[in-house]
């Protein structure tokens, strides 16, 4: 009763930066039709193209393999500060049970470690670069055996078909953990070592152009990276 009363009192956000935000795919199509453009359609198409690697759409009439669990998902719509129309397909993690006894969070570096890294870079004449891992969770294999029934966003030819989820997706209960474990394996492959004081601070020995030895640091905050190195741009682009 209390929650219901609060919901009726809270003003619902229907616009952002003067742009109407849809609450469903059908609503997005109606907005485009009303405005005479395809902004939301294009945003949906781009998102489903990017997220497509996470799904294996089975043949029409095929059922999910034994042991796989049915889940649901939906599209979240937003407008960025640069007026980019954005759609994001997410799992309905609030409808699934929590993995018992297992941490499901992605790693985040502490503020103290960030301060120390900046100080270290200043004292050793290193540059600091920041970067973001695009569509981060999609890089990680999913530890769950979940499937969805394709909706219209998957294309008219796939509506009603079973789609197996092979990658971690935003909204999934175990997505943060899957991405964290995948990223740790990548860091070990790149010969970085996790700092005992902060597991999200990664370091490896390096050498400057003049032959001076130093430690190269990479700080991870979920899918954001902060690199302290003599050549951080090269490290982020070629290695990470």
Beta strands, then each sheet from edge to edge (+ up, - down):
strand 1: 15-16
strand 2: 19-20
strand 3: 55-57
strand 4: 69-70
strand 5: 73-79
strand 6: 85-91
strand 7: 127-132
strand 8: 141-149
strand 9: 162-167
strand 10: 193-194
strand 11: 201-207
strand 12: 213-221
strand 13: 224-229
sheet 1: 1+ 2-
sheet 2: 3+ 9- 8+ 4+
sheet 3: 5+ 6-
sheet 4: 7+ 13- 12+ 11- 10+
end
